[in-house]
Amino acid sequence: MQFKLDENLPPSVAELLRGLGHDVATVYDQGLQSCADPAVLAACQGEGRALLSLDLDFSNILVFPVVSRDHCTRAKSPWENWGRHAKSP
């Protein structure tokens, strides 16, 4: 499978996926860091790559309708719910 990793994922994720036999490009590899989200998504669609990102904006269907995000996956950060289940003192 072909992936593009967004700038909020560490290079170790790219290496892990490459080790599993996937074709992985990163926004850094292609000079897309700090580009607007639509430009990153357009690059993914043009290359036929699935975007892996922690960016919540990509999951907003008002900004990126389902039709335009067929190559987009937002990975959930393990820290996203940190403290959510902590008991109050």
N, C-alpha and C positions, 0 to 999 in steps of 0.2 A: 504494500500500500504506500501511497505517496502522502507525506505530511509536510506541513509548514508549521514550525513552532513560533509562537508570538514571543515578544521580547520579555514577557513576564514569567517565562519558564526557563529553568537553568539549562546550560549546555549538556549537563549529565543526562537529561531526558532525551535529547537528540542522540547521544551516544548509546543509550539503552535501546532505543528504537532501531538504530542502525545495526546494533548487535543482534537484533531479532530479524534482520533481513529487510527492513523497510527503507525506502528512499526518503530521507529527511533533509529538508532545507530549513533554515531559520531566517527570521527577518534580518538578523545581523549579517548572515551570509550574503544576502541580496541587497543590503543597504536600505532596508525598509524600516529600521528602527525610528521611532518617533513620527512615523507617517500616520495620517488619519486612518481610522478603522476602515472606511470604505475602500481606500487604496490597497490596504492589506488584503481585504476580502476579494477585491477585483484581481489581485495578483494570484491568489489561491485558485480562483475560478478559472483564470486564464491558463494556469499550469495543471489544472485537474488535481490539485492537492487539497486535502482536508486540513483545515486550520485547527490547531490545538492551542487554546488560550485560557487564561484565568480571568480574562476581561469580561465583566458582567455585561458590558454594552452589547456584545455579540448575541446575548440571549434575549435582548429586547426586540420583540417582534414589531414594535412600532417604528424602530429605527431600521431594523433588518428584517423585512418580511420573510416568511418561510420560503418563498420562491427564490429569494436572493441568497439564502444561507444554507443551501443544500450541501455545502462543503465545510460547514462550520461546526465545531464541537467545543463547548466550553468545559474545560476540566474543572472539577471542584477542588479547591484547595483544602488540604487536611486541616488548615487553621481557620477555615471559614466559620465554623461553628464553635471556635475556641471560647470557652467560658459560658456558652449558651446553656449548658446543663449544670453549671456550678451552682451550688446552694448559696443563698444569701445568708450573711451572718446574722 
